[in-house]
Amino acid sequence: MVLSFNRYEGVKAGKSYLFETRVTTPGGDTYRLNQKMEGTWWNSTLQHGGETPADNSGWQSDRAIHRLSGPQELAFAAKFTGRYDDLHYMLTPPRQVEQPEADEARLKVASYNVWALPVIAASIGERLALLPEYLKGYDALLLQEVFDGRREGFLQALAKEYPYQTRVLDKPGVNIHDGGVVIVSRYPIVREAQLVYPQCTGTDCFADKGVMYAEVIKGGKAWHLFATHTASFDTDEARRLRQIQFGQIRTLAASLKIPASDTVIYGGDFNVNKRKFADDYAGMLANLNADEPGYGGYTEATFDPRINPYAGGPLSGGANVEYLDYLVASREYGAVCHNLNSVWIPRSSDGSLWPASNLSDHFPVKGEISR
């Protein structure tokens, strides 16, 4: 909450009360959030508005979402509460638009836990409908938690740009969820494989967690992508299992007889919080035999309840701020000369989500990899 005021006590009939909150960005742009309350003999009325460096809404008194252009979009709306309305204001940065990478020696890939977990996750259908517009311009996407039954429409929408898709990680038999991991690609996938981890702990056992593999051919050369979602939570057992699972990913790679000169990328929701467990992070890189990437974008976290309410839910991560998602290059295969992991924060003021704005409880990671 930014501002609260009483609309009944002390309000005088015939008097106007003006409120202005100024929000200044690190770049120096100022946004004004305006309210005007007028006292009546029985109550008060309220109008609301906003200003950006480029636009001004004037006074509004409805419950529609109003959007103002500027360096960042300012959107606002009144929301009925049963008595007096609440006012929601939202600043949304311009959508990050990626352009396809033409260089055959470079791969631009994104890893994203999309939080399509039935019963637990919020607004799954609405978010899956919006996400494809925010995932354009990559060579391949490594996706996790693609569990929900509406994923077919989501994957079909992605297929317009990423027509080559692996199956969703799964194993024979009955479980509450399959693995929820899938790789989609702009370029042909000529081979795929999977491994469901043989051990699990806690509620992770309700899903077929494991790793999905795809051999992607770009410009006649192979890139070998492994997408995983490893053990969740920070219990001693989960932390132990994660390190075992990293070794199992390498074992799968070895079984595929990948040429030593080809590039191998491991990515996904590794569930290793490098902010808190430095030894686990070092163990992750050692057990994968992978080089540490460079870090850019929002370097604080990939899971941050301070700026993403979805991450703060009691059935998500609570108050923990965590860096969990990675794209790393193997040292056992063809060398890479550059690997930058950049976290970005996609948000939308779309009415289907309002007043929420985030598209998952995790933030996606872009990997720019050169060989």
N, C-alpha and C positions, 0 to 999 in steps of 0.2 A: 504494500500500500504506500502510495506517495503522499496522499492528502486525504484528510477526513474533516468534515464540518457538520454541525448540527443544523437541520433544516426546520426546527420547530422552536426550541428554547431560545429566547433572546432575539428572535427575528421580528422586526417591526413592520407593520402593514405600510405599504407605500414606499418602503426603502429598498434600494438595490445594493447587492453585495457582490463585488467582483473578486475573483480569484484567478491568479496567473502563476503557473509553475513553469520555470524555464529549465530546459534540459540542454546542456552543452556537451557535444561530443568531443573526443580527443582531438579531432581535426578542426575544432573551433566553430562548428555549425550549431546554431541555437534553434530549438524547437519550443514553441509555447503551447501549453495545455491550459485552456481557458474555460471558466465556468462563471455564469451569472445567475445569482439567486435573487428573486424578488419576493418580498413579503406580502401576504394578503391578510385579510382580517381573520381567516380561518386556517391558513396553511402557508405554503410557499411554492413558487414555481421555479424551475431550473432549466436553463439553457446551457449548451456546451459547444465548444469549438476548438480549433487548433490552428497553428501557424507553422509553416516551415520557411526556410530561406527563400523558397520559390512560390509559395502558395498560401492562401488564407481561406478558411472555410466559412467565415462569418458565423453567426449564431444558429444553432440547430436545436430542435426540441423533439426529435423522433428517436426511434431505436434502430435506424438503419446504420450500416457500417459506412462511414465517410472516409475517403482516402485522399491524402494530399501528396502531391509530387514534391520531390526535393532530393538532396543527396542521399537521404534515406526516406522511404515512404513513411508518412505518419498516418495511421489509421485509428479511428476511434468510434465508439458506439456506446449507447446507454443500454443497460441490461436490467430487465424487470426482476425484482427480488421479492415481490409480495407487498412491499410498502414503497419506500423511495428507491429509485433506480441507483445502481452502481454504474460508474463510468469507467470504461476500459480504454486505455490508450496504448498503442503499439508502434514502436519504431522497427522497421524491417529494412535491412540493407539490400542493395540491388542483388538480384540473383546472380550467382557465380556461373558464368557461361563458359564452358570449356570448348575448345576447338579440337577436332581430331588431330592426332599426332601423325604427320606424314613420314617422318624419319623412321626408316625400317630398323635402325639400331637403337631406337628408343621405344619404351613401352609406358603408356600412361594407364594406370589401373587404379581402381578404387575399391576399398573394402568398407562394407557397411552392414552393421547389425540393424535391421529395419524394424525389430520389435513387433512382429506380427504374431504375437503369442496369445491365442484365444483365452478368454476369461480374465487374464492378467492385464493385458495391454489395452490402452484407451484408443478409441477412434481409428481402429485398424483399417476399415474399409475406406474411410476418408483419406487417411494418410497414404495408403497404397494407390489410390487414384491420383494423388498429387505427385508422388515421388518420381515417376518417370521423367517429368519435365526438369527435375533437378539433377538427373543422372545422365545427361547428354555429353557427348564429346570424348568418351573414354575408349580405350582399346578393349578393355574387359572390366567386368564388375565381379567381385567376390562378395556374395551376399550370405548373411546369416539370419537365423530366426524367421525364415520365410515359411512359417507353419500354417497360417490361416487358410481356410478353404477358398478364400477369394484370391489366393495367389495366382491362380490360372489367368485371371484377367490382368493382374499385375505383370506377369511374365509375358503375356501376349502384347501388352503395351510396350514393354521393353524390347520385344522382338522386332519392332519397327526399326530400331537402331542396332540391336544386338541379336541378329537372327540365329546365331549359333549358341546353343544352350545345352548344358549337361542335364541329366535327370537330377532330381532333388535327392540328396543323400538319404538312404533308407536301407533297412535290412529286412529279410523275410521274417514273418512272425507278427505278433500283435504287440503294440505299445501305444501309449496315449498319443505320442507325437513321433514323426519320423525325424530325420536329422536336421531339416530346415536349412541346409547349406546347398547353394547352387552357384555355378559359374556361368555367366553369359558373356558373349564375345562378339565384337564387330567382325572378327576374322575367323576362318574355319577352325573348328575343333575337330582334330583328326583322331584323337584317342582320349578316352576318359576311364577313370577307375575310382574306387572308393574304399575306405576303411572305416568301419564302425568300431570305436574303441571298446575293447573287451571288458574294461572295468569302469565303474561309475560310482558315485556317492550321492546320497541324499536325493533331492528332487530331480537331479540330473538324470536319474535312472528312468524318468518318465519320457525321455527323448533318446533317439538313436544318435547320440553325439559322435562325431568322427571327423573325417577329412575327405574332401572331394578333390579330384585331380582332373586337369584338362591340359592337353597339349594343343597349343594355339599356334597356327602358322601365319606369320605376318611377313610379307615380302619374301616368301620362300624359306624363311628361317623359323625354327621352333622356339617358343617360349613355353616353359613348363610351370603351370600355376597350381598351387595347392591351397585350397580354402578350408579353414577349420573353425570350429567353435569348441574350445577345450573346456575342461571342468570349471564350473562356477564356484563362487564363494571362496572365503579365505580360511576355512578350517585347515587343520594340519593335513587331513587326508586329501582334501581337494588340491592343496598346494603340492603335495607329493604326486598325485595323479597327473597334474599338468605336466610336470617334468618328464614323467614316463611317456605321456602322450606325445611330447615333442620328439622323443626318440622313436616312437612308433611312426610318426610322419616321415622321418628319415628312412626308416626301414621300408616303408611303402615306396619311397622314391628309389631306393636301391633295387627293389624288386622289379621296377619298370625298365631297368637297363637303359637309362637315359644317357646319351653320349656325354662324355666328360666335358666337351667344349660347349654344350648347350647351357642356357641360363635357366636356373630354377628359382622360383619365387614362392615363398611361404607367406600366407596372409590370412587375416581374419580377426575374430574376437578371441585373442589369446588368454584373456582374463588374468593377465599378470599386470599388476599395478606397479609400474616403475616408480611412481611417486612414493610408495610406501615400502616396497619389498625389493631393495636393490639387489640382494642376493638372488632372489627369484628371477629378476630380470637378467642378471648375468648368467644364471643357469639356463634360462630360455635360449639365449643366444648360443651358449655352449652346446646344449643338447640338440639344437637345430643345426649347429655348426654354421652359423650365419653371421654376417657382418652387421654391426650396428648401423642403422640408417641415420641420415641427418633428419632434423626435425624443424618444421616450419608451420606457418598458419597459426592457429590457436594452440599453442604449445602447452597450455595448462593441463588439459585433460581431454579424453574422448567421451567421458561420462561425468557430467558436472551438474549436480542439483542446484548449485548456486545460480545458474543461468538457464537451467532446463528443468521445469517442474516435473516432467515425466520421469526424470532420473531420481527425483526425490520421493517417489511414491513408496509406501511401506512394502509393496510387493515387488519393487524394482531394486534400487540400491540404497534407499534411505538417504542419510546425510553424507555418505562417502563420496569424495572427489577422487576419480580414478582415471588413469591412462591405461587403457586395456587393449587397444586395437593397433595392429602393426602390419607392415609389408616389409619383409626382409629377404635379402638375396643369399642363397647358399654359397658357402666357400668351397664346397666339394665339386662344383661344376664350373661352367664358364664364368669368368670374373666379370663383375660390373664395375664401371668407373664412377658411377653416380647413382645414389638412391636417396631421394628426399621424400619423407613422409610429411604431408601437410594436412592438418585437420581444418575443416571448414564447418560452418554452422548454418545449414539451410533452414530458412524459416519462411512461413507463409501467413498472410492475413486473410486467407480464404475463409469465406463465411461458413464452410462446412466444419472448420476447426475452431472458429472463434469462441471464446477469447484465447484459446491455446494457439501456439504458433510453431512449435517445434515439430519435426517430422518423424522423430524416433526418440527413444531415451538415450541412445548413443549418438555421437557425431561421426560422420564418415571421414575416412582417411584417404587422401590421394597419394599414390606413389608414382613418382617420376623416375624411371629407371633407365640408365644408359649403359651400353656395353661396347 
